[in-house]
Amino acid sequence: MTGNARILRLRIEEAATALGAANHATFGETVTATDAYGLVGSLDELVHRLPQLFGFIGRSVSQGPGWYFDDRGRDPASTRSEATGALALATAGIDVVTIQLTAAHNALGHLGLEGAEG
């Protein structure tokens, strides 16, 4: 594994662990809509960053150096192409998610909690 691959893997694993911890916190009490504004904003930022990673990984799979084999006996070039295509489709799916998260964040930004100071 290259040094850059180690760094990427470590950072992605850290992000996955942090997201898992956030999911665990959803078993607690609910939050206000004004608290949700900040949460959705952070999720929006996180999701907006995924296409760059997906694109980098896709380019690495399709253009990266090395000779490969497919343990199923398939043509490795086809397998790499399949993975690259799936990452491109994942990016397209993320684009839909980011539009909706931005819309939710914008809507929540108009809410205030009555009686709250600040």
ABEGO torsion letter per residue (X at the ends): XBAAAAAAAAAAAAAAAAAAAAAAAAABBBBBAAAAAAAAAAAAAAAAAAAAAAAAAAAAAAABBEBBBBAAGBBAAAAAAAAAAAAAAAAAAAAAAAAAAAAAAAAAAABBBBGBBX
